[in-house]
């Protein structure tokens, strides 16, 4: 283990955004319990696909997409709020948009 100073742009619980020394762009810290939820949700998608339950697989996939896109949108808002360059195109959105995908 080593200790180093990091630049913290958001320390919102479960949505921390910070820049590690030597990195060009900040990163999004995922707490261990949140990472486990993301992994378990991905596992659920796979299990439902394997069992042939496409409706439930889609519901689990929608949950995973919302969790991931929520984190990415928070990251983008934090960087924009600090007038920092994004490591991707500004205004990136889900394809297809989550609203359209949910209504199908």
C-alpha positions as CSV (number, residue, x, y, z in Angstrom):
1,X,0.0,0.0,0.0
2,X,1.0,3.6,-0.6
3,X,-0.5,6.9,0.1
4,X,-0.8,9.6,-2.5
5,X,-2.8,12.8,-2.9
6,X,-5.6,12.8,-5.4
7,X,-7.8,15.6,-6.7
8,X,-11.3,15.1,-5.6
9,X,-14.0,16.6,-7.7
10,X,-17.0,14.9,-6.1
11,X,-17.1,12.9,-3.0
12,X,-20.8,12.2,-3.3
13,X,-21.5,8.8,-1.6
14,X,-21.1,6.0,-4.1
15,X,-20.3,8.5,-6.9
16,X,-16.8,9.8,-6.2
17,X,-14.9,11.4,-9.0
18,X,-11.2,11.9,-8.6
19,X,-8.0,12.2,-10.5
20,X,-5.2,9.9,-9.6
21,X,-1.6,11.3,-9.8
22,X,-0.2,10.9,-13.3
23,X,-3.6,10.5,-15.0
24,X,-4.9,13.0,-17.6
25,X,-8.6,12.5,-16.7
26,X,-10.4,12.0,-13.5
27,X,-11.9,8.5,-12.8
28,X,-15.1,7.4,-11.2
29,X,-14.6,5.4,-8.1
30,X,-16.9,2.5,-7.6
31,X,-17.2,1.3,-4.0
32,X,-16.9,-2.5,-3.5
33,X,-20.6,-3.0,-2.6
34,X,-21.7,-1.0,-5.7
35,X,-19.3,-3.0,-7.9
36,X,-20.8,-6.2,-6.5
37,X,-24.3,-5.0,-7.4
38,X,-23.2,-4.2,-11.0
39,X,-21.6,-7.7,-11.3
40,X,-24.6,-9.5,-9.8
41,X,-27.0,-7.6,-12.2
42,X,-24.8,-8.7,-15.1
43,X,-24.9,-12.3,-13.8
44,X,-28.7,-12.0,-13.6
45,X,-28.9,-11.0,-17.3
46,X,-26.8,-14.0,-18.2
47,X,-28.9,-16.4,-16.1
48,X,-32.1,-15.1,-17.6
49,X,-30.8,-15.4,-21.1
50,X,-29.5,-19.0,-20.4
51,X,-33.0,-19.9,-19.0
52,X,-34.7,-18.4,-22.1
53,X,-36.6,-15.7,-20.1
54,X,-35.9,-12.8,-22.5
55,X,-38.4,-10.5,-20.8
56,X,-36.7,-10.8,-17.4
57,X,-33.2,-10.6,-19.1
58,X,-34.3,-7.4,-20.7
59,X,-35.6,-6.0,-17.4
60,X,-32.2,-6.9,-15.7
61,X,-30.3,-5.4,-18.6
62,X,-32.3,-2.2,-18.3
63,X,-31.4,-2.0,-14.6
64,X,-27.7,-2.5,-15.4
65,X,-27.9,0.1,-18.2
66,X,-29.6,2.7,-15.9
67,X,-27.0,2.1,-13.2
68,X,-24.0,2.5,-15.6
69,X,-25.5,5.4,-17.5
70,X,-26.4,7.2,-14.3
71,X,-22.8,7.0,-13.2
72,X,-21.5,8.2,-16.6
73,X,-23.9,11.1,-16.6
74,X,-22.9,12.1,-13.1
75,X,-19.2,11.9,-14.1
76,X,-19.9,14.1,-17.1
77,X,-21.8,16.7,-15.0
78,X,-19.0,16.8,-12.4
79,X,-16.3,17.4,-15.0
80,X,-18.4,20.0,-16.8
81,X,-19.1,21.7,-13.5
82,X,-15.3,22.0,-12.9
83,X,-14.7,23.1,-16.5
84,X,-12.6,20.0,-17.2
85,X,-12.2,18.3,-20.6
86,X,-14.1,15.0,-21.0
87,X,-12.3,11.9,-22.1
88,X,-15.2,11.3,-24.6
89,X,-17.5,13.4,-26.9
90,X,-19.6,15.9,-25.0
91,X,-23.3,15.0,-24.6
92,X,-22.9,11.2,-25.0
93,X,-26.2,9.5,-24.5
94,X,-27.4,5.9,-24.4
95,X,-28.0,4.2,-27.7
96,X,-30.9,3.7,-28.0
97,X,-32.0,6.4,-25.4
98,X,-33.1,4.8,-22.2
99,X,-36.6,6.4,-22.4
100,X,-37.2,4.9,-25.9
101,X,-35.8,1.5,-24.9
102,X,-38.1,1.3,-21.9
103,X,-41.2,2.1,-23.9
104,X,-40.8,-0.7,-26.4
